[in-house]
Amino acid sequence: MRLHRLDITAFGPFGTTQSVDFDALSAAGLFLLHGPTGAGKTSVLDAVCYALYGSVPGARQGGQGITLRSDHAAPATRTSVTLELTVAGRRLEITRQPPWERPKKRGSGTTTDKAQTWLRERDAATGAWKDLSRSHQEIGEEITQLLGMSREQFCQVVLLPQGDFARFLRADAEARGKLLGRLFDTHRFAEVEKRLADRRRATEARVREGDAELLADAHRMQQAADGAMELPELSPGEPGLADAVLTAAAVARSTAREQLTAAHCRLTTAESVRAEAGRALDEARERHRLQRRFTEARERAERLRERSGDHDEDQARMDRARKAGTVAPALELRDSADAEQRRAAAAEQRARALLPASLADAGPEGLAAAEAG
């Protein structure tokens, strides 16, 4: 958690608005709140605690928030605390206003306004503030979850009450121990010590179980080594059992390595023989493939020879077709002339049908004479 800015209005001894820029104060990494008694040093810390949790530490917290109001504030000025901080990577602003007994706007007497709380978050991309909640409960739960501490834990660990600190300075060793135990809840460390002792006993039990499993594995290794491995005469849990088993296993491993080397030599010889046989097999397969291709080619050649007559006939037909193609234009002209002759004959028949009967059967000469006369 990092504090950036604190604004206090009508809170504690501060009758007007006061601002604390923690970014400027903490530029050197450390700062000191210094001043005479009553200057408001503790009130600054109280304001931080109030902004976070809605109450102040220790005996200074009151049953009603009205007790937080400054006696020096003007009647029309409302008590308010605003804290800007970064926690869990989020830039937040918390504003709290305790209940306020103010003069009535109309008539005489006073009225009490309810406590108000606002929580806002700053958008890192735009720099704008976004309202998150105005619920006391929601804001309290959110801050407690982000800080990971309740108000009591925060006051014990972060804000040590002044009275308890003075007693701590004057107390003897025993009293300091009790005071520290009350302030920092040291019974948790006793619980930790107890849990560590329980874990030690559980670990010892697991060690004995592990030794028993190790001996069982060692017996299986001895059987696999045909008795060439000597086991230590130790019980589970005794010191040196693991080292003795490891030494015996190292001896057995050396013997097994020698046997493995001999097996590798035999394997290399067998692989050489296998490789030679594989090469011979590949050569035989390639020879068989070539012979099969030769046979297939010879069969195709025989089939082509058998079909050579058909090929000659097809070639002759193609020659005749090419020759016929040279006279195709003359044939087309002949067909065109025939069509034209048929059209002319039809036209003559239609014209004769329109002539008188005496001229219908006359030939071309008769028609010419009739036309001249």
C-alpha positions as CSV (number, residue, x, y, z in Angstrom):
1,M,0.0,0.0,0.0
2,R,1.2,3.5,-0.9
3,L,-0.4,6.8,0.3
4,H,-0.5,9.7,-2.1
5,R,-2.6,12.5,-0.6
6,L,-4.7,13.1,2.5
7,D,-7.2,15.9,2.8
8,I,-8.7,16.6,6.3
9,T,-11.5,19.0,7.0
10,A,-12.9,19.8,10.5
11,F,-11.3,16.6,11.8
12,G,-9.6,16.4,15.2
13,P,-7.6,19.6,15.9
14,F,-7.9,20.8,12.3
15,G,-10.7,23.3,12.0
16,T,-10.2,24.0,8.3
17,T,-9.0,21.9,5.4
18,Q,-5.5,20.6,5.6
19,S,-3.7,18.6,2.9
20,V,-0.8,16.2,3.2
21,D,1.1,15.3,0.0
22,F,2.7,11.9,0.9
23,D,4.3,11.7,-2.6
24,A,6.4,14.8,-1.9
25,L,7.2,13.7,1.7
26,S,8.2,10.1,0.8
27,A,10.5,11.2,-2.1
28,A,13.5,10.5,0.1
29,G,12.1,7.1,1.2
30,L,11.4,8.2,4.8
31,F,9.7,11.1,6.6
32,L,9.0,12.2,10.2
33,L,5.9,13.6,11.7
34,H,7.2,16.1,14.3
35,G,5.6,18.7,16.5
36,P,4.5,19.6,20.0
37,T,1.8,17.8,21.9
38,G,-1.6,18.6,20.5
39,A,-0.2,19.7,17.1
40,G,-2.2,16.9,15.4
41,K,0.4,14.2,14.6
42,T,-1.7,11.4,15.8
43,S,-4.8,12.9,14.2
44,V,-3.1,12.5,10.8
45,L,-2.7,8.8,11.4
46,D,-6.2,8.7,12.8
47,A,-7.5,10.2,9.6
48,V,-5.7,7.6,7.5
49,C,-7.2,4.8,9.6
50,Y,-10.7,6.5,9.5
51,A,-10.5,6.8,5.7
52,L,-9.7,3.1,5.4
53,Y,-11.9,1.6,8.0
54,G,-14.4,4.2,9.1
55,S,-13.1,4.4,12.7
56,V,-9.9,5.4,14.5
57,P,-7.5,3.2,16.5
58,G,-7.7,2.1,20.1
59,A,-9.5,4.1,22.8
60,R,-9.8,7.2,20.5
61,Q,-12.6,5.6,18.6
62,G,-16.0,6.8,19.8
63,G,-19.5,5.3,19.7
64,Q,-20.6,8.1,17.4
65,G,-18.7,9.6,14.5
66,I,-19.7,13.1,15.8
67,T,-16.8,12.8,18.3
68,L,-14.3,13.1,15.4
69,R,-15.4,16.6,14.6
70,S,-13.0,19.5,15.4
71,D,-14.1,21.9,18.1
72,H,-12.4,24.7,16.0
73,A,-14.5,24.2,12.9
74,A,-17.2,26.6,11.7
75,P,-20.8,25.4,12.2
76,A,-21.4,25.3,8.5
77,T,-18.2,23.2,7.8
78,R,-18.7,19.5,7.6
79,T,-16.1,17.0,8.8
80,S,-14.6,15.1,5.9
81,V,-11.5,12.9,5.2
82,T,-10.3,12.1,1.7
83,L,-7.4,9.6,1.2
84,E,-5.9,8.9,-2.2
85,L,-3.8,5.7,-2.3
86,T,-2.5,2.8,-4.4
87,V,-3.1,-0.7,-3.2
88,A,-2.8,-4.0,-5.1
89,G,-1.9,-2.0,-8.2
90,R,-5.2,0.1,-8.1
91,R,-5.3,3.9,-7.6
92,L,-8.2,4.6,-5.3
93,E,-9.8,7.6,-3.6
94,I,-11.8,7.1,-0.4
95,T,-13.9,9.9,1.1
96,R,-15.7,9.6,4.5
97,Q,-17.9,12.0,6.3
98,P,-19.1,11.1,9.8
99,P,-22.6,12.0,11.1
100,W,-22.9,15.8,11.3
101,E,-25.0,17.8,13.7
102,R,-25.6,21.0,11.8
103,P,-27.8,24.0,12.2
104,K,-31.2,23.7,10.5
105,K,-31.5,25.7,7.3
106,R,-34.9,26.9,8.4
107,G,-35.9,27.8,11.9
108,S,-33.8,27.2,15.0
109,G,-32.1,24.1,16.4
110,T,-30.0,21.5,14.7
111,T,-30.4,18.4,12.6
112,T,-28.1,15.4,12.0
113,D,-26.9,14.3,8.6
114,K,-26.1,10.7,8.0
115,A,-22.6,9.5,7.5
116,Q,-21.4,9.4,3.8
117,T,-18.8,7.3,2.1
118,W,-17.5,7.4,-1.5
119,L,-15.0,5.1,-3.3
120,R,-13.6,6.0,-6.6
121,E,-10.9,4.4,-8.9
122,R,-8.6,6.2,-11.3
123,D,-8.5,4.8,-14.9
124,A,-4.8,4.5,-15.8
125,A,-5.5,4.9,-19.5
126,T,-7.6,8.1,-19.4
127,G,-6.7,9.5,-16.0
128,A,-10.4,9.9,-15.2
129,W,-12.0,8.9,-11.8
130,K,-14.8,6.4,-11.9
131,D,-17.3,6.0,-9.0
132,L,-17.3,2.5,-7.6
133,S,-19.6,2.5,-4.6
134,R,-21.3,4.6,-1.9
135,S,-22.2,1.7,0.4
136,H,-20.4,1.7,3.8
137,Q,-20.5,-2.2,3.8
138,E,-19.3,-2.7,0.2
139,I,-16.4,-0.2,0.6
140,G,-15.4,-1.7,4.0
141,E,-15.3,-5.2,2.5
142,E,-13.4,-4.0,-0.6
143,I,-10.7,-2.2,1.4
144,T,-10.3,-5.1,3.9
145,Q,-9.9,-7.6,1.0
146,L,-7.3,-5.4,-0.8
147,L,-5.3,-4.7,2.4
148,G,-5.6,-8.2,3.7
149,M,-6.1,-6.9,7.3
150,S,-8.9,-6.0,9.5
151,R,-8.9,-2.6,11.4
152,E,-7.6,-4.3,14.5
153,Q,-4.8,-6.0,12.6
154,F,-3.9,-2.8,10.8
155,C,-3.7,-0.9,14.1
156,Q,-1.6,-3.6,15.7
157,V,0.9,-3.9,12.9
158,V,0.9,-0.5,11.2
159,L,-0.4,2.0,13.8
160,L,1.0,1.2,17.3
161,P,-1.2,3.2,19.8
162,Q,0.7,5.8,21.7
163,G,-0.3,4.7,25.2
164,D,0.7,1.1,24.6
165,F,4.1,2.3,23.1
166,A,4.8,4.4,26.2
167,R,4.1,1.4,28.5
168,F,6.3,-0.7,26.3
169,L,9.2,1.7,26.8
170,R,8.8,1.7,30.6
171,A,8.1,-2.0,31.1
172,D,10.6,-4.8,32.1
173,A,11.4,-7.7,29.9
174,E,8.5,-9.9,31.1
175,A,6.0,-7.1,30.8
176,R,7.3,-6.2,27.3
177,G,6.9,-9.8,26.3
178,K,3.3,-9.8,27.4
179,L,2.6,-6.4,25.9
180,L,4.2,-7.5,22.6
181,G,2.1,-10.7,22.8
182,R,-1.0,-8.7,23.2
183,L,-0.2,-6.1,20.5
184,F,1.1,-8.5,17.9
185,D,-0.9,-11.6,18.8
186,T,2.2,-13.7,19.4
187,H,0.1,-16.8,20.3
188,R,0.2,-17.4,16.5
189,F,3.9,-18.0,16.8
190,A,3.3,-20.6,19.5
191,E,0.9,-22.3,17.1
192,V,3.5,-22.2,14.5
193,E,6.0,-23.8,16.8
194,K,3.6,-26.5,17.7
195,R,2.8,-27.1,14.0
196,L,6.6,-27.3,13.3
197,A,7.0,-29.9,16.0
198,D,4.1,-31.9,14.5
199,R,5.7,-31.6,11.1
200,R,9.0,-32.8,12.6
201,R,7.4,-35.9,14.0
202,A,5.5,-36.5,10.8
203,T,8.7,-36.1,8.8
204,E,10.5,-38.6,11.0
205,A,7.8,-41.1,10.4
206,R,8.0,-40.5,6.7
207,V,11.8,-40.9,6.9
208,R,11.4,-44.3,8.6
209,E,8.8,-45.3,5.9
210,G,11.2,-44.1,3.2
211,D,14.0,-46.2,4.7
212,A,11.8,-49.2,4.8
213,E,10.9,-48.7,1.1
214,L,14.6,-48.1,0.4
215,L,15.6,-51.5,2.0
216,A,12.8,-53.2,0.1
217,D,14.1,-51.8,-3.2
218,A,17.7,-52.8,-2.1
219,H,16.5,-56.4,-1.6
220,R,14.9,-56.4,-5.1
221,M,18.1,-55.0,-6.5
222,Q,20.1,-57.8,-4.8
223,Q,17.8,-60.4,-6.3
224,A,18.2,-58.9,-9.7
225,A,22.0,-58.8,-9.3
226,D,22.0,-62.6,-8.5
227,G,23.5,-62.0,-5.0
228,A,26.3,-59.8,-6.3
229,M,25.1,-56.9,-4.0
230,E,25.8,-56.8,-0.3
231,L,23.2,-55.0,1.8
232,P,24.0,-53.0,5.0
233,E,22.9,-54.5,8.4
234,L,21.0,-51.4,9.4
235,S,17.3,-50.8,10.5
236,P,15.0,-48.1,9.1
237,G,15.6,-44.8,10.7
238,E,19.2,-45.4,11.6
239,P,21.7,-42.9,10.4
240,G,23.8,-43.9,7.4
241,L,21.3,-46.3,6.0
242,A,20.8,-44.4,2.8
243,D,24.6,-43.9,2.2
244,A,25.2,-47.6,2.8
245,V,22.5,-48.6,0.4
246,L,23.8,-46.1,-2.2
247,T,27.3,-47.5,-1.9
248,A,26.1,-51.1,-2.4
249,A,24.0,-49.9,-5.3
250,A,27.1,-48.2,-6.8
251,V,29.0,-51.4,-6.7
252,A,26.2,-53.3,-8.3
253,R,25.8,-50.5,-10.9
254,S,29.5,-50.8,-11.8
255,T,29.1,-54.6,-12.4
256,A,25.9,-54.0,-14.4
257,R,27.8,-51.4,-16.4
258,E,30.4,-53.9,-17.4
259,Q,27.8,-56.4,-18.4
260,L,26.1,-53.7,-20.3
261,T,29.3,-52.8,-22.2
262,A,29.7,-56.4,-23.3
263,A,26.1,-56.6,-24.3
264,H,26.6,-53.4,-26.4
265,C,29.5,-55.0,-28.2
266,R,27.4,-58.0,-29.1
267,L,24.6,-55.7,-30.1
268,T,26.9,-53.8,-32.4
269,T,28.1,-57.0,-34.1
270,A,24.5,-58.1,-34.6
271,E,23.5,-54.7,-36.0
272,S,26.4,-54.9,-38.5
273,V,25.2,-58.3,-39.7
274,R,21.6,-57.0,-39.8
275,A,22.7,-53.9,-41.8
276,E,24.5,-56.1,-44.3
277,A,21.5,-58.3,-44.7
278,G,19.3,-55.2,-45.2
279,R,21.6,-53.9,-47.9
280,A,21.4,-57.3,-49.7
281,L,17.6,-57.3,-49.3
282,D,17.4,-53.8,-50.8
283,E,19.6,-54.8,-53.8
284,A,17.4,-57.9,-54.4
285,R,14.2,-55.8,-54.2
286,E,15.7,-53.2,-56.6
287,R,16.7,-56.0,-59.1
288,H,13.2,-57.5,-58.8
289,R,11.6,-54.1,-59.5
290,L,13.7,-53.5,-62.6
291,Q,13.0,-57.0,-63.9
292,R,9.3,-56.4,-63.4
293,R,9.5,-53.1,-65.3
294,F,11.4,-54.8,-68.1
295,T,8.7,-57.5,-68.4
296,E,5.9,-54.9,-68.4
297,A,7.7,-52.8,-71.1
298,R,8.1,-55.9,-73.3
299,E,4.5,-56.8,-72.9
300,R,3.4,-53.2,-73.9
301,A,5.7,-53.4,-77.0
302,E,4.1,-56.7,-78.0
303,R,0.6,-55.2,-77.7
304,L,1.7,-52.2,-79.8
305,R,3.0,-54.4,-82.5
306,E,-0.3,-56.3,-82.5
307,R,-2.2,-53.0,-82.9
308,S,0.1,-51.6,-85.6
309,G,-2.4,-52.6,-88.5
310,D,-5.2,-50.6,-86.9
311,H,-2.8,-47.7,-86.6
312,D,-2.0,-47.9,-90.3
313,E,-5.8,-47.9,-91.2
314,D,-6.4,-44.9,-88.9
315,Q,-3.5,-43.1,-90.6
316,A,-5.0,-43.8,-94.1
317,R,-8.4,-42.5,-93.0
318,M,-6.7,-39.3,-91.7
319,D,-5.0,-38.8,-95.0
320,R,-8.2,-39.2,-96.9
321,A,-9.9,-36.7,-94.6
322,R,-7.2,-34.1,-95.1
323,K,-7.6,-34.5,-98.9
324,A,-11.4,-34.2,-98.6
325,G,-10.8,-31.0,-96.7
326,T,-9.2,-29.4,-99.7
327,V,-12.4,-29.7,-101.9
328,A,-14.7,-28.7,-99.1
329,P,-14.9,-25.0,-100.4
330,A,-16.0,-26.2,-103.9
331,L,-18.6,-28.4,-102.4
332,E,-19.9,-25.5,-100.4
333,L,-20.1,-23.4,-103.6
334,R,-22.0,-26.2,-105.3
335,D,-24.4,-26.5,-102.5
336,S,-24.9,-22.7,-102.5
337,A,-25.5,-22.6,-106.3
338,D,-28.1,-25.4,-106.0
339,A,-29.9,-23.6,-103.3
340,E,-29.9,-20.4,-105.5
341,Q,-31.2,-22.3,-108.5
342,R,-34.0,-23.8,-106.4
343,R,-35.0,-20.3,-105.1
344,A,-35.0,-18.9,-108.8
345,A,-37.2,-21.8,-110.0
346,A,-39.6,-21.2,-107.2
347,A,-39.7,-17.5,-108.0
348,E,-40.4,-18.3,-111.7
349,Q,-43.3,-20.6,-110.7
350,R,-44.8,-17.8,-108.6
351,A,-44.4,-15.3,-111.5
352,R,-46.1,-17.7,-114.1
353,A,-49.0,-18.1,-111.7
354,L,-49.6,-14.4,-112.0
355,L,-49.7,-14.3,-115.9
356,P,-52.8,-14.8,-118.1
357,A,-53.6,-18.2,-119.2
358,S,-52.4,-17.6,-122.8
359,L,-49.0,-16.7,-121.6
360,A,-48.7,-19.1,-118.7
361,D,-47.4,-21.9,-120.8
362,A,-45.2,-19.7,-123.1
363,G,-41.5,-20.1,-123.0
364,P,-39.1,-17.3,-122.5
365,E,-39.2,-16.4,-126.2
366,G,-43.0,-16.1,-126.1
367,L,-42.8,-13.9,-123.0
368,A,-40.3,-11.7,-124.7
369,A,-42.4,-11.3,-127.9
370,A,-45.5,-10.6,-125.9
371,E,-43.7,-7.9,-124.0
372,A,-42.3,-6.4,-127.3
373,G,-45.8,-6.3,-128.9
